Amino acid sequence: MNPVQTSARGMVPDEIKREFGGELCFSGGVDVQQVLPKATVRQVKDEVKHVLDALGRGGGYIPGPAHNIQFGTPPQNVVAMYEAMDEYFGVRP
């Protein structure tokens, strides 16, 4: 299912994983409307790890932004999103 836009009604990661996780693979999930453009680096990393925990449990998840990254998004937040994925999976730069 692409995209997973967690800010949309009914797109609560834990709930959609529980309801559809056995039938669908999810893609996206990192909010590009509120989190990436407006959060701190720490908040971005925390949200990415939350989405990875919720949607990635048991497989069936391709992590990434929910849609195209919007103009004006701080570059450090984009980097933080990918760093959080690396940290989650134990990859060291």
C-alpha positions in Angstrom: 0.0 0.0 0.0 1.6 3.2 -1.2 1.6 5.7 0.2 1.0 5.3 3.9 0.2 8.9 5.1 0.1 8.7 8.8 -1.5 12.1 9.2 -4.6 11.0 7.2 -7.7 9.8 9.0 -7.6 6.1 9.6 -3.9 5.7 8.8 -2.7 5.0 12.3 0.4 2.8 11.8 -0.3 0.3 14.6 -3.9 -0.1 13.5 -3.4 -0.6 9.8 -0.6 -3.1 10.5 -2.8 -5.1 12.8 -5.8 -5.0 10.3 -4.0 -5.4 7.0 -0.4 -6.5 7.7 -1.0 -10.1 6.7 -2.3 -9.1 3.3 -0.4 -5.9 2.3 3.1 -4.5 2.1 3.3 -0.9 3.3 5.4 1.8 1.8 6.1 5.4 3.0 4.8 6.4 6.4 7.2 9.3 7.3 4.9 12.4 7.3 6.0 15.0 4.8 3.4 17.6 5.8 4.1 18.1 9.5 7.0 16.0 10.7 9.7 16.4 8.1 9.2 20.2 7.4 8.4 21.3 11.0 9.9 18.9 13.6 13.3 19.0 15.2 15.9 16.5 14.1 15.3 14.5 17.3 11.5 14.5 16.7 12.1 13.2 13.1 14.3 10.4 14.3 11.7 9.4 17.0 8.9 9.4 14.5 10.8 7.3 12.0 11.6 4.8 14.7 8.0 4.7 15.8 6.8 4.1 12.2 9.5 1.4 11.8 8.3 -0.4 15.0 4.7 -0.2 14.0 4.7 -1.0 10.3 7.9 -3.1 10.1 7.0 -5.6 12.8 7.2 -9.0 11.1 8.2 -7.6 7.7 6.2 -6.1 4.9 7.3 -2.5 5.1 9.4 -0.3 2.8 10.4 2.7 4.9 10.4 6.2 3.4 8.6 9.5 3.1 4.8 9.3 2.6 5.0 11.4 -0.6 7.5 13.7 -2.3 9.5 15.7 0.2 8.2 19.3 0.0 10.1 22.4 -0.9 11.3 24.2 2.3 11.9 21.0 4.3 15.1 21.5 6.2 17.8 19.3 4.7 18.9 18.2 8.2 15.5 16.7 8.7 15.8 14.7 5.5 19.2 13.5 6.6 17.8 12.7 10.0 15.1 10.5 8.5 17.7 8.3 6.7 20.1 8.3 9.7 17.2 7.0 11.9 16.6 4.2 9.5 20.3 3.3 9.5 20.4 3.5 13.3 17.3 1.3 13.6 18.8 -1.4 11.4 22.3 -1.1 13.0 24.0 0.4 10.0 26.9 2.7 10.8 28.2 5.3 8.3 
